[in-house]
């Protein structure tokens, strides 16, 4: 009996975890550096600075009423309906009221700058690229290998499994796996180019694929096409797209200038 008892492992005792103090700004910055995440944040910071300087040069300003309305809309969207909820949210984000208010200000100025720079170009851009601003509801199954995609596609076409069930079982994409394949409503311009090209003429319910991209092999099903029209949402998307392209071009010019000085 003693020898048997000696062979039974004793329960594992977890060591007591040390208390962890909230990360300091310096520690957060160090984490961003060592995880190679700082470049994108640096670019966004530089773009915000550019926006503020351009708005100052172009005399683009905000009224107190616009600023207040945007803050109210943000609180309503995030269900920050009272002072307690708002302060709790700010504490969780580790920011002050001033930080949050400045973020609202920059976002509004960015919208005004976009309108100032590209507002007159939206209609012509839309007419020249109308197909790219069709919206489509799509589902997909994403797998790693072409052979696996072909096998799943065969199962779907033979009716041996539903698209939803196949997505839940086989898809490697987080959103598609969680939602039975459905990944949302997108503009064609938002999709990976290979997918946008492949489904451009697809009919509702049609299976398309496999489509090979850098992410793997996609089997896509078109759920619904929406009528192409220049709604406010489409207009806002075009303004943001034109502005981002302009910023990227600006960053490229700055980078070339920096390299020339090496």
ABEGO torsion letter per residue (X at the ends): XAAAAAABBBBBBBBBBBBBBBBBAAAAAAAAAAAGAAAAAAAAAAAAAAAAAAAAAAGBBBBAAAAAAAAAAAAAAAGBABAAAAAAAAAAAGBBAAAAAAAAAAAAAAAAAAAAAAAAAAAAAAAAAAAAABBBBBBBBBBABAAAAAAAAAAAAAGABBAAAAAAAABABAAAAAAGGBAEBBBAAABBAAAAAAAAABBBGBBBOBBBBAAEBBBBBBABBBBBBBBAAAAAAAAAAAAAAAAAAAAAAAAAAAAAAX
